Amino acid sequence: MKYFSLTDIGKKREKNEDSYYSQIKDYSGTTVGLFAIADGMGGYENGEYASKKAIEEVINYVNEAFQMLDFSNIFDDDMRKILEKALDIANNVIYEKSKESSPMGTTFVAGIIINDKIFIVNVGDSRAYMLNGDNFTQITKDNSYVQELIEEGILDEDKARTFQNKNEITRAVGYYESVEVDFYVREVQRSDKILICSDGLTNMVEDNIIKDIFQQNNESENICMELVFLANANGGKDNITVTVIEIE
């Protein structure tokens, strides 16, 4: 697999509170792709701390767990438990830190690629997408007020894009005493591409345009650069972080 990651402060923010991690590692002969993005929130430097700490705690725990894992006999539920535990640890660390200052939290999305599968966890409204042939699909579901209104039939997708409370999320790592995590598994095959991103991209660029950019470019670096450029050209109202993974 190949990948490229890019983060940008955008046009409106004074600092970048997004954090990311992208790495291909070898665990006892098994190649594993570890990719994560966190979009922090909170006053002063709290958002930046929350996103960095979430990445750090999750990756540290996953690394330790993977040292003892038999990758030839791994089950989906094993991965779910590892990732849920990792996010529980991150949540506790950030929540305890918030008691010293003010509430803080972060979204979190991660994709872990092992053999022919990608395991994805999500909290908040950072997203994961997959391009398989001509099919470009959003894997994750936003944990947001707007998503709840869509599911209840109160809003449609078009109105949701301009809804005044569209950035209000219903879950975050570190904001509450406990965290609920969404877990997804997808099979991957050669030539598939995966996108994980913060909402600085998806609030500025519609899904059909993102799909077009994927189909017009073969290289992950070019895709990332064009996505960030377009998000800024459309207003750049938030920090923008993108990772594109190519399955080979």
Order of alpha helices (4+ residues) and beta strands (2+ residues): beta-beta-beta-alpha-alpha-beta-beta-beta-beta-beta-alpha-alpha-beta-beta-alpha-alpha-alpha-beta
